[in-house]
């Protein structure tokens, strides 16, 4: 049986709609709670697939949250293994850091449903279904730079660097295609303080999610399945 490790930073930001795809493909799923786990003891090359999810921290916050240093090392080891690695939001930022790229605060929050625009390379990638498909979920205040040797795949109105790939096996996404819009309430509650600080009304996000739910789930699951095929996972 194929194995997938999901590194989770906060309980309410889980594998979301991608879980059904992994189940259909026969993966044995292991969810690792990053702040509590002994990440330094894990063998990053062991699973067939490793997914590093998002969270409310910055990729450069290891002085305040020391476990992030071990999370970064885990990503570095996974990259060295050459095996499939998907990073989302904080996970993507850690991949960028591991590859020597800058990650920094944007000075504002990009939170809510809005479209991404694919680069020419992105239009030929597994992200192609997103072109003209409507809004995806954004939830971040930091941005990665595109690492040397990586391929820039997408941008949004407020964030130039939304996605990159390295070969076929590494995909880094700043936005949240895994998030289930039908279960967004957990995000609204978990991030209540951040929303209040950013002056964002959760009722607006709730209404946005209701308008995109079914179509967005189908597109994002198709995207993930295509990447698994491409990555040989």
C-alpha angles and dihedrals in degrees: 000000000000117000131218126189117203114196107207124191099186127019097236094056100068137149090285118177092000090070092075091052092052091047092051090051094051101251121161103225124214117185113202119197099220100202092052103034127091092245093172089064095054123102103228091199095057105086124066089229132023123194121189108198133202133266144170095270130091120248088238097051099099092118088065098030105032096187088074090073089061091045089054092049090050089055091047091052092047091051089051090053092060091222125133114291127177120189123190124193104315087017090055091048090053090052089051091050092047088054092051099258125137121255116193144159115272094211093241140051124256102201126155142043115312135140128263124221116222123224119230089266090046091056088059093046136081087274091069093106088066094063105108091348096120134247129347128194118273121188116161147097099198132069134204126218117231109264121236109272094018125117118241108225110170148009136186134211092267102029124048096197113053102145144006138174135207110207114312099305104058125063124172120190126184093192126065114251090156095062114106108225088205089063099040092121090082089057092047091053096040093049096038094122093048092049092050092048091050093047093241119147110224089212088067092054091045091054092047092052092052091058097051103034109111100031093045093051092053094048094047094047090050090050092051094047090051091052092049089054092047093047092049090241 
